[in-house]
Amino acid sequence: MDPLEYLARLGGVARTRQLLAAGFSRTDIAHLADAGARHLRRGVFALPDCRPELMAAVRHNARVSCASAAGHYGLWLREAPAQHHLACTHGHGDGFVRHRTVRFDGHPSLPLAAVEDVVLHAMSCLAPPASTAIATSAMRLHGVPLELLKDQLLGDRSGPALKALRLLDLRAESIVEVDAQHLFRTNGIGYDAQVHLPGIGRVDFLLEGFLIVEVDGFAFHSNREALRRDLGRNNASTLSGFAVLRYMPEHIWFEPQRVLAEVRAVLGRRPRAGAAVH
């Protein structure tokens, strides 16, 4: 294999010792610069399009973790971090968020912390719902066991992270549903999630047995058939005695007070006993 191609497989950045261990000669490595790689410093080569967080990890003898690693694992995160989050057991270097505790073996080829460590670091570093979105997606997409995470959080400062884990609602199927759960929970609004209603189908949230709240993704109504099906669901909901509120992700993210006001207004007009269909 060409050393430039191998460097790309390593995420675009590697130390000389990694390349030597892969069987490349020092002559091969010396020619990397001629082939377009950058010699960042002694013993570190990187491709021009290398992800900056990977480059930072190799330069600091660390692994990318927490919010900086979310995208690499497909975990749910709405906003990229302002600084790199790196996992390392040494105390050298600065200019990044340091996560000192490393519990699991990292990615086999990329300078990434294990997905389990990524979640644990996020739970101790980020506030909900960013932390809980990462944790929920790790469990849903990578099968990370909830009990394994709880077992690792035994320190005196692990109380907030453990509490957040206990409040996880794994019925969320997207980041915006995690955020909606958080919005309802922190404002004292009880809900049931992913409820199947006869004649209507599954709804995102059901509040007090009569208010359906749907959070539509960006790809919603991607074709005429989807629109027709959704209109039928809305009509069936109304005919069955349910109230319906629908929101886009930006409503949950940027207009939470409007969402809360509308939900409370509808809940305040709840039907008389026996009027709602369950």
Backbone hydrogen bonds, N-H to C=O, Kabsch-Sander energy under -0.5 kcal/mol:
donor,donor_aa,acceptor,acceptor_aa,energy
6,Y,2,D,-2.2
7,L,3,P,-2.3
8,A,4,L,-1.8
9,R,5,E,-1.7
10,L,6,Y,-1.1
11,G,8,A,-1.6
12,G,7,L,-2.3
14,A,45,F,-2.3
16,T,43,G,-1.9
18,Q,15,R,-0.7
19,L,15,R,-1.6
20,L,16,T,-2.6
21,A,17,R,-2.3
22,A,18,Q,-1.1
23,G,20,L,-1.7
24,F,19,L,-2.0
29,I,25,S,-2.2
30,A,26,R,-2.3
31,H,27,T,-1.3
32,L,29,I,-1.5
33,A,30,A,-0.5
35,A,31,H,-1.3
36,G,33,A,-1.1
37,A,32,L,-2.3
38,R,46,A,-4.0
40,L,38,R,-1.2
40,L,44,V,-1.1
41,R,44,V,-1.0
44,V,41,R,-2.3
45,F,14,A,-2.7
46,A,38,R,-2.3
47,L,12,G,-3.0
50,C,47,L,-1.8
51,R,11,G,-0.6
54,L,51,R,-0.6
55,M,51,R,-2.0
56,A,52,P,-2.5
57,A,53,E,-1.9
58,V,54,L,-2.1
59,R,55,M,-2.5
60,H,56,A,-1.8
61,N,58,V,-1.2
62,A,57,A,-3.3
63,R,87,A,-1.9
64,V,111,P,-3.0
65,S,85,H,-2.7
68,S,65,S,-1.2
69,A,65,S,-0.6
69,A,66,C,-1.2
70,A,66,C,-0.7
70,A,67,A,-0.5
71,G,67,A,-0.5
73,Y,69,A,-1.3
73,Y,70,A,-0.6
74,G,70,A,-0.6
74,G,71,G,-0.7
75,L,70,A,-2.7
76,W,133,A,-0.6
77,L,75,L,-0.5
86,L,84,H,-0.6
86,L,97,V,-2.7
87,A,63,R,-3.7
88,C,86,L,-0.6
88,C,99,H,-1.8
97,V,84,H,-3.1
98,R,96,F,-0.6
99,H,86,L,-2.6
100,R,98,R,-0.6
102,V,100,R,-0.6
103,R,101,T,-0.5
107,H,112,L,-2.6
112,L,110,L,-2.5
113,A,64,V,-3.0
118,V,114,A,-2.4
119,V,115,V,-2.1
120,L,116,E,-2.3
121,H,117,D,-2.9
122,A,118,V,-2.1
123,M,119,V,-2.7
124,S,120,L,-1.3
125,C,121,H,-1.1
126,L,122,A,-2.7
130,A,127,A,-1.1
131,S,127,A,-1.2
133,A,129,P,-2.3
134,I,130,A,-1.7
135,A,131,S,-2.3
136,T,132,T,-2.8
137,S,133,A,-2.3
138,A,134,I,-2.0
139,M,135,A,-1.9
140,R,136,T,-2.4
141,L,137,S,-3.2
142,H,138,A,-1.6
143,G,139,M,-0.8
144,V,138,A,-1.5
149,L,145,P,-1.5
150,K,146,L,-2.2
151,D,147,E,-2.3
152,Q,148,L,-1.0
152,Q,149,L,-0.6
153,L,149,L,-0.7
153,L,150,K,-0.9
154,L,152,Q,-1.2
158,S,155,G,-1.7
162,L,158,S,-2.7
163,K,159,G,-2.5
164,A,160,P,-2.2
165,L,161,A,-2.1
166,R,162,L,-2.3
167,L,163,K,-1.2
168,L,165,L,-1.3
170,L,168,L,-0.6
172,A,169,D,-1.6
178,V,174,S,-1.7
179,D,175,I,-2.3
180,A,176,V,-2.2
181,Q,177,E,-2.5
182,H,178,V,-2.3
183,L,179,D,-2.3
184,F,180,A,-2.6
185,R,181,Q,-3.1
186,T,182,H,-2.6
187,N,183,L,-0.6
187,N,184,F,-0.8
188,G,185,R,-1.4
189,I,184,F,-2.9
190,G,188,G,-0.7
192,D,206,L,-1.8
194,Q,204,D,-2.2
195,V,203,V,-1.4
197,L,195,V,-0.6
197,L,201,G,-2.6
200,I,197,L,-2.2
201,G,197,L,-3.0
203,V,195,V,-2.8
205,F,213,V,-1.4
206,L,192,D,-2.6
207,L,211,L,-3.1
208,E,206,L,-0.5
210,F,207,L,-1.8
211,L,207,L,-2.4
212,I,210,F,-0.7
212,I,243,A,-3.3
213,V,205,F,-2.1
214,E,212,I,-0.5
214,E,245,L,-2.5
216,D,214,E,-0.6
216,D,247,Y,-2.7
220,F,217,G,-1.4
222,S,219,A,-0.6
227,L,223,N,-1.8
228,R,224,R,-2.7
229,R,225,E,-2.5
230,D,226,A,-2.2
231,L,227,L,-2.4
232,G,228,R,-1.9
233,R,229,R,-1.8
234,N,230,D,-2.5
235,N,231,L,-2.4
236,A,232,G,-2.4
237,S,233,R,-2.4
238,T,234,N,-2.1
239,L,235,N,-2.6
240,S,236,A,-1.5
241,G,238,T,-1.6
242,F,237,S,-2.6
243,A,210,F,-2.4
245,L,212,I,-2.7
247,Y,214,E,-2.4
251,H,248,M,-1.1
252,I,248,M,-1.3
253,W,249,P,-2.4
254,F,250,E,-2.8
255,E,250,E,-0.5
255,E,251,H,-1.6
259,V,255,E,-2.0
260,L,256,P,-2.7
261,A,257,Q,-2.4
262,E,258,R,-2.4
263,V,259,V,-2.7
264,R,260,L,-2.7
265,A,261,A,-2.0
266,V,262,E,-2.1
267,L,263,V,-2.7
268,G,264,R,-2.1
269,R,266,V,-1.3
270,R,267,L,-1.4
275,A,272,R,-2.6
276,A,272,R,-0.5
